[in-house]
């Protein structure tokens, strides 16, 4: 091999080594850039995941609040309707106290019984505290009468209007006469 060929080959080897160093440096640089991009994408991904989890939790809370609101609205509507219908029950009971022929009285008794059964089916309970101790949580004293013989002070002597409650909520307070 000639010296010229040797020089050319040596230059070619050195160029190859330099080229490989440049390629290696480029590859290392590209590798670092890719690692940085991956880290940035991981952070972005975590941010999106965190946002999604928060949104899902917010929606779940909204759904629960909305469900609770619907239940409360239903109950309040039910209570409002019952309050309006109780007047009909009062009128039926008043009609039963009148002097009527037997068939009319039987028809009114049947209506009053059906009315009471319908209220009970919906969870409404009658408050009729005759003979019980006056309870301001379920009763409204509209009159007080003097204590008679054998009567206990503070008890309910008579009910003018029956009260009603549904669960623990009083729909209408019983209007009562209390022994004083």
C-alpha positions as CSV (number, residue, x, y, z in Angstrom):
1,X,0.0,0.0,0.0
2,X,1.2,3.4,-0.9
3,X,1.7,6.2,1.5
4,X,-1.0,8.1,-0.2
5,X,-3.4,5.3,0.2
6,X,-2.4,5.0,3.8
7,X,-3.0,8.7,4.4
8,X,-6.4,8.5,2.7
9,X,-7.3,5.4,4.7
10,X,-6.2,7.1,7.9
11,X,-8.2,10.2,7.1
12,X,-11.2,8.1,6.3
13,X,-10.9,6.2,9.6
14,X,-10.5,9.5,11.5
15,X,-13.5,11.0,9.6
16,X,-15.5,7.9,10.5
17,X,-14.5,8.3,14.1
18,X,-15.4,12.0,14.1
19,X,-18.6,11.2,12.3
20,X,-19.4,8.5,14.9
21,X,-18.6,11.0,17.7
22,X,-20.9,13.6,16.1
23,X,-23.6,10.9,15.6
24,X,-23.1,9.7,19.2
25,X,-23.3,13.3,20.5
26,X,-26.4,13.9,18.3
27,X,-28.0,10.7,19.5
28,X,-27.2,11.6,23.2
29,X,-28.7,15.0,22.6
30,X,-31.8,13.6,20.9
31,X,-32.1,11.0,23.7
32,X,-32.0,13.8,26.3
33,X,-34.5,15.8,24.4
34,X,-36.8,12.8,24.2
35,X,-36.4,12.1,27.9
36,X,-37.4,15.8,28.6
37,X,-40.4,15.4,26.3
38,X,-41.4,12.2,28.0
39,X,-41.2,13.9,31.5
40,X,-43.2,16.9,30.2
41,X,-45.8,14.5,28.8
42,X,-46.0,12.6,32.0
43,X,-46.6,15.8,33.9
44,X,-49.2,16.8,31.5
45,X,-50.8,13.4,31.7
46,X,-50.9,13.6,35.5
47,X,-52.4,17.0,35.3
48,X,-55.2,15.7,32.9
49,X,-55.7,12.7,35.2
50,X,-56.0,14.9,38.3
51,X,-58.4,17.2,36.4
52,X,-60.5,14.2,35.4
53,X,-60.6,12.8,38.9
54,X,-61.7,16.2,40.3
55,X,-64.4,16.5,37.6
56,X,-65.6,13.0,38.3
57,X,-65.8,13.7,42.0
58,X,-67.6,17.1,41.4
59,X,-70.1,15.3,39.2
60,X,-70.7,12.6,41.8
61,X,-71.2,15.2,44.5
62,X,-73.6,17.1,42.2
63,X,-75.5,13.9,41.5
64,X,-75.9,13.2,45.2
65,X,-77.0,16.8,46.0
66,X,-79.4,16.7,43.1
67,X,-80.8,13.3,44.3
68,X,-81.2,14.8,47.8
69,X,-82.9,17.9,46.4
70,X,-85.4,15.8,44.4
71,X,-86.2,13.7,47.5
72,X,-86.8,16.8,49.6
73,X,-88.9,18.4,46.9
74,X,-91.0,15.3,46.6
75,X,-91.5,15.2,50.4
76,X,-92.4,18.9,50.6
77,X,-94.9,18.6,47.7
78,X,-96.4,15.6,49.4
79,X,-96.7,17.5,52.7
80,X,-98.2,20.5,51.0
81,X,-100.8,18.4,49.2
82,X,-101.7,16.5,52.4
83,X,-102.2,19.8,54.3
84,X,-104.7,20.9,51.7
85,X,-106.5,17.6,51.7
86,X,-106.8,17.5,55.5
87,X,-109.6,20.1,55.2
88,X,-111.6,17.6,53.3
89,X,-111.1,15.0,56.1
90,X,-112.2,17.6,58.7
91,X,-115.3,18.3,56.7
92,X,-116.1,14.6,56.4
93,X,-115.8,14.2,60.2
94,X,-118.0,17.3,60.8
95,X,-120.6,15.9,58.4
96,X,-120.7,12.6,60.4
97,X,-121.7,14.6,63.5
98,X,-124.8,15.9,61.8
99,X,-128.3,14.3,61.9
100,X,-128.4,12.4,58.7
101,X,-130.3,9.4,57.4
102,X,-128.6,6.1,57.8
103,X,-127.5,5.5,54.2
104,X,-125.9,9.0,54.0
105,X,-124.2,8.4,57.3
106,X,-122.8,5.0,56.1
107,X,-121.6,6.6,52.8
108,X,-119.8,9.4,54.7
109,X,-118.2,6.8,57.1
110,X,-116.9,4.9,54.1
111,X,-115.4,8.0,52.6
112,X,-113.9,9.0,55.9
113,X,-112.4,5.5,56.3
114,X,-111.0,5.6,52.8
115,X,-109.5,9.0,53.4
116,X,-107.8,7.9,56.6
117,X,-106.5,4.7,54.9
118,X,-105.1,6.8,52.0
119,X,-103.3,9.1,54.4
120,X,-101.9,6.1,56.4
121,X,-100.7,4.4,53.2
122,X,-98.6,7.5,52.5
123,X,-97.1,7.5,56.0
124,X,-99.3,10.1,57.6
125,X,-100.2,9.4,61.2
126,X,-103.1,11.0,63.1
127,X,-102.4,13.0,66.3
128,X,-105.4,12.7,68.5
129,X,-104.1,13.3,72.1
130,X,-107.3,13.2,74.2
131,X,-106.3,12.3,77.8
132,X,-102.6,12.7,77.1
133,X,-100.3,15.3,78.6
134,X,-100.1,18.4,76.5
135,X,-97.1,18.4,74.1
136,X,-96.3,21.7,72.4
137,X,-94.2,19.8,69.8
138,X,-97.3,18.2,68.3
139,X,-100.2,20.2,69.7
140,X,-101.5,23.8,69.7
141,X,-103.5,24.8,72.8
142,X,-106.4,27.0,71.6
143,X,-108.3,27.1,75.0
144,X,-107.7,26.3,78.6
145,X,-110.5,25.0,80.9
146,X,-110.5,24.8,84.7
147,X,-109.6,21.6,86.3
148,X,-112.6,19.4,87.2
149,X,-113.0,16.6,89.7
150,X,-110.7,13.6,88.8
151,X,-109.0,15.5,86.0
152,X,-105.2,16.0,85.8
153,X,-103.8,19.5,85.1
154,X,-102.0,19.9,81.8
155,X,-103.8,17.1,80.0
156,X,-105.7,17.4,76.8
157,X,-109.5,17.4,77.4
158,X,-110.8,17.8,73.8
159,X,-109.4,18.0,70.3
160,X,-111.0,20.6,67.9
161,X,-108.8,19.6,64.9
162,X,-106.8,16.4,64.7
163,X,-103.1,16.9,63.9
164,X,-101.1,14.8,61.5
165,X,-97.4,14.0,61.2
166,X,-95.3,12.0,58.7
167,X,-92.3,10.4,60.3
168,X,-91.0,13.0,62.7
169,X,-92.3,16.0,60.8
170,X,-95.6,17.5,62.1
171,X,-97.8,18.4,59.1
172,X,-100.5,20.0,61.1
173,X,-100.6,20.6,64.9
174,X,-103.6,19.2,66.8
175,X,-105.7,22.0,68.1
176,X,-106.7,21.1,71.6
177,X,-108.4,22.2,74.8
178,X,-106.1,21.8,77.9
179,X,-107.1,21.4,81.5
180,X,-105.6,24.2,83.5
